[in-house]
Amino acid sequence: MKYLESYPNHKEFYKYYIYKDHDKIVSLCRINIYEGKHLLEGLQTHRDYYRMGYASKLIQGMIDDLQKDGIKTLYSEARIWNDASNNLQSKLGFIRYGEENNNYLYKLDLDQIFNGLNKGLDIFGKAYGTMYRNDLHDKDSVDYKLLESMILLNEKSYKFLYGDYLPNVNQTIKFHELYAFAQRFKADFDIKTIKNVLSFTKDIVETFNVPFNDMVFGGTEKEIIDRGTDWCTDISRVGCVLLQCLNIPCRMVYLANKKYAYNGHAVCELFVNNEFIVCDFTYGVHGVIGKNHSIFNLISNQKHVKQIYNDFCISQEMTDYFLGMFSSAGISDYDAMRNYLYTTTKANEYYKKLMTIEQDGQWKMGEDK
């Protein structure tokens, strides 16, 4: 705490950034302003949490916040002989532009941090962006924050999402309230473990029988399990966390058919045997290991979509539904041990009306205007 309290009174001080894990500060840094330049300083990670990716997650959150503040460029320095610090600068995307007083000088163009990647509620266009802004989850909740952090999957984002942005399991997941519960699904092989979780979530969906206007949305994963749900975003978050509790990295995926209004679905993408595969916790299906069944490849080669959802393609209408859904995707990393708000809500007026209108592929409430 002395570290935190030592600098805010300095005239150069701008902000502190803190990353907590299970209510423990594990990584932090500050931004100071010198001669009009925003300088990253004091980046530290607790020694018990080295090499777990916490500094990178801290910096990612910091960059999001600085961009909202309208800051265009971030500067940093590292001692010439400090290999670890210099390697981290490069990993975070800083460009070395000079040398001064035994320090390498770095800068990061925040406008280009995602290298042209499309991120946020509007990645599928204006109409879907309006629909997401009317989402029935609380706007401060984990569910809305995950929507806001979606990155559009395309050729530009492929390297970032499938190389630089690999999901991992927070090492403190053992403190999650569902950790002990999740161990009942553990099997000798990962694929069997995955099938066990899918069977569990599918059963929740199939046995759920509550009128829409009486449904509760959001909350903790345990609350969702206890009350039941057939809402794809809620059950996907449950499956995502259960797999993380079983040490299988998993992230949220939001699908949308941009040619058809109100046509979205949530699934997950897990990382097992050094490859990505789709996992749909609503329908209880998953991609095949060794068959390139990542979200990216399913969008590129939709014949695999029909194979995965074969049991549900009982009509041309259903086949078209699944194929259309795997035409656009946004990916969001979900760290189940991060400090999110898990508020619950009931259906809002927008969704109450949405559930009553005829679904003919057209936007009915001015979303596209």
Summary of the structure (lengths in Angstrom):
residues: 369
radius of gyration: 22.0
end to end distance: 50.6
largest distance: 70.6
contacts: 1097
relative contact order: 0.11
helix: 38%
strand: 23%
